[in-house]
Every structure is written in C-alpha cells, then in structure tokens.
Amino acid sequence: MGRVLVFAEQRDGSFRKSTYEALGRAADLGDEVHALVCGADVADWAADLGRYGAQVVHTVSDPALAQYASGAYAAALDRAIEALQPELVLMIATAMGKDLAPRVAARRKMAMLSNCITLDLEGEAYQATKSMYGGKVFAKVHATRKPVLATLRPSAYPVPQPQESAAEVKPLEVDLPSDGARVIEVAQKAEGQIDVQEAEVIVSGGRGLKEPANFDLLQELAGALQAAVGASRAAVDAGWIDHAHQVGQTGKTVSPKLYVAVGISGAIQHLAGMRTSKCILAINKDPDAPIFNLADYGIVGDLFKVVPVLTRELQKLSG
Ligand SMILES: Cc1cc2nc3c(=O)[nH]c(=O)nc-3n(C[C@H](O)[C@H](O)[C@H](O)COP(=O)(O)OP(=O)(O)OC[C@H]3O[C@@H](n4cnc5c(N)ncnc54)[C@H](O)[C@@H]3O)c2cc1C
C-alpha cells in the first residue's frame, strides 16, 4: 500500500458526492491519502475533505481554474503528481474526469484504468472490474505497472462515514498555461434539480409518458423519493426533457441504490447506463418489455394509474 492522490472535483466550493466515494476507496487502498483541489480561490473549506479520509489537501488557486479548462487543470494535476509521486491517482468518471484522466495519464505515461466498477490491489497490481459491450459483460483488467491513474464510476463505492478530523492544507505552486481552450459561458441547470450521477434514487421516464407535461407525474414521484429524474433517449430526442437527464450509452452512466424505470422498454443502449443499479423497479404495461428481464421488481400496468398511487402512498409514509 502506498500514497494515493484523489482529484477532488468541486464547483463553487461544493464537492461532488463522488469525490467522497473516491476518498473512501483511497483510504482502503493506500496508507497515505492526499487530495488535490483546483479552483479560483481555494481556501480553508478544502480542509473538510479530512472528514472523508484525506490527510493532506493540496490546493491550486488561480482565476484560470474558476471553471474547468482542460489545459489548466491538466497542468495542475500533472504538477501535483510530479511533486507527490503517488502510486495511484483516483478520480471519478464524470464528464470532467473522463476528459482530464486520459490527458494526464498520457502526459505522465501512467497506466490507466477507466470507469471502474471495482478497484482493488491484488498483490502488487491494481485490478479493476469494468462493464463492457454496453453492460453485457464485465471484464477484469489489471495494470501491469505503477503508477496507475484510475477513474471510478459514480456511486460504485459508498460515501464513507464523516469523521471529526480536518486535513492539513498545503498550497501548491503551478505554472499554468496561458494559451489553449477558454470557458466562455456556463449554462446552469434549474435550481434544485438533483444530478442523476449524484443521486441515490433515480426515477426515469421514457416514451411511455406520451408527452412532456406527463414528466410532472415523475417529478412528483421523484419528490416523494427525494430522487433525481432521468430519461430514456426517446424522451430526450422528443424534446420532452433536457439531455442532461439522459441515462444510457450516449447519456450518463448511473449506479443508484434504486432505479425506477417508468414507461421505458429496456433497450440495450438504455440498460448500458443503469445496469449496475443496486435495485431496479420497472413499471410498464407490456409484460414482455425487456426491462423486466433485468428488474428486481416489476409492476405490469398503466403508468398513469400506477405512478399517482405510488406517489400518494410514499407521501403518506413520509407524513
Ligand atoms: C447508438 C445508439 C445510442 C443510444 N443511446 C441511448 C441512450 O443513451 N439511452 C437510451 O435510453 N436510449 C438510447 N438509444 C435508443 C434506444 O435504442 C431506444 O430507442 C430507447 O432507449 C427507447 O426509449 P424508451 O424505452 O423510452 O421507448 P420505447 O422503446 O418506445 O418504450 C416505451 C415503453 O413504454 C411502455 N408504455 C407505453 N405506454 C405505457 C403506459 N401507459 N404505461 C406503462 N408503460 C407504457 C411500452 O410498453 C414500452 O415498453 C440509443 C440508440 C442507438 C442506436
């Protein structure tokens, strides 16, 4: 076991839930856990990562890091790896992680394990499980050398129980590149919506909802379950809901504790994004819908009758 560096993804001073998941896994895999936080003005709040297992938090503060920019962030992570020489660098396979990880792995000639569902140290080698061919098979892969850069699938590991400890915070000097891509605008999603990749419960809707207004039914069910709202590509392509909600091969990959599929047939491309959910409930009027082959629980029925009843009963339970 050696030194592990976790790239801590944050926005406006808030860490993604999956950053805590990565810290928890880092504590299991290494005996020294460091974290790197990049931003415009990273201050003492970064010490909070200590509650989730970071012993030292390295901070890079620069206006060029206010928004994610590939070149600047890659330079910061590259410098941190050079300074710390970790044997494992961990990050999450979010949009940012998927962009940043291969850049840095290539630059530093590190072995890379991407989008891991499990990551373990077998003897001296890091070994991972990856979902392949749209989730039809699981592959065991191992890195033949160190150091390794690995990205974990969001929700693959639990958030560790927070402890009463703060990490030591150490600013890191980095020469950031002045050229390259610049962020011109960031389009914020509506307030209060939970990102499907951050959610423990997801209620997803498909073409069975018939029209966009019927997503209100799902919003109510999601409210009762404190869930995020997801969607199939058919619903997204029809313009009923934004692409940020799409789950699947060309959408987001999720592994929540509970995934409720409403009016979704269960095409292979949809399953590719949610197959690793811990528990799946499908609501579909067609008893032969392929989603029932994967579901742990199924309700065969008209969603327009089933969903309101389910919502009402859940609301009663929560008072
Ligand atoms: C390259 C590629 C990438 C793709 N990527 C994705 C992706 O990322 N994500 C994704 O989801 N898809 C993706 N697709 C599309 C995928 O193949 C399917 O077309 C899509 O998932 C179907 O969406 P759906 O289940 O909502 O619609 P449908 O397949 O039309 O299913 C609708 C379901 O609703 C049920 N239903 C209808 N009315 C009711 C009712 N009143 N009550 C209960 N149930 C009802 C029906 O029985 C049916 O099972 C991709 C396709 C390709 C070719």
The ligand as an ORCA input file, in Angstrom:
! r2SCAN-3c Opt
* xyz 0 1
  C     -26.150      4.408    -30.976
  C     -27.355      4.471    -30.088
  C     -27.235      5.027    -28.834
  C     -28.336      5.083    -27.981
  N     -28.193      5.605    -26.720
  C     -29.240      5.576    -25.876
  C     -29.115      6.051    -24.542
  O     -28.065      6.554    -24.124
  N     -30.188      5.960    -23.730
  C     -31.395      5.442    -24.139
  O     -32.330      5.391    -23.345
  N     -31.537      5.013    -25.403
  C     -30.508      5.080    -26.283
  N     -30.694      4.679    -27.570
  C     -32.077      4.400    -28.040
  C     -32.587      3.032    -27.662
  O     -32.230      2.103    -28.668
  C     -34.125      3.066    -27.555
  O     -34.669      3.544    -28.769
  C     -34.666      3.932    -26.428
  O     -33.996      3.608    -25.217
  C     -36.150      3.674    -26.255
  O     -36.660      4.539    -25.302
  P     -37.978      4.145    -24.494
  O     -37.758      2.888    -23.747
  O     -38.383      5.341    -23.738
  O     -39.059      3.986    -25.672
  P     -39.743      2.684    -26.242
  O     -38.774      1.652    -26.624
  O     -40.695      3.163    -27.262
  O     -40.540      2.099    -24.990
  C     -41.653      2.726    -24.414
  C     -42.190      1.761    -23.375
  O     -43.261      2.394    -22.688
  C     -44.244      1.388    -22.433
  N     -45.530      2.078    -22.253
  C     -46.248      2.769    -23.180
  N     -47.350      3.290    -22.618
  C     -47.328      2.916    -21.312
  C     -48.225      3.141    -20.226
  N     -49.347      3.878    -20.356
  N     -47.892      2.613    -19.032
  C     -46.768      1.848    -18.870
  N     -45.895      1.621    -19.879
  C     -46.180      2.158    -21.075
  C     -44.216      0.488    -23.633
  O     -44.737     -0.804    -23.323
  C     -42.733      0.457    -23.972
  O     -42.092     -0.647    -23.347
  C     -29.602      4.604    -28.426
  C     -29.706      4.054    -29.717
  C     -28.609      3.988    -30.523
  C     -28.759      3.371    -31.895
*
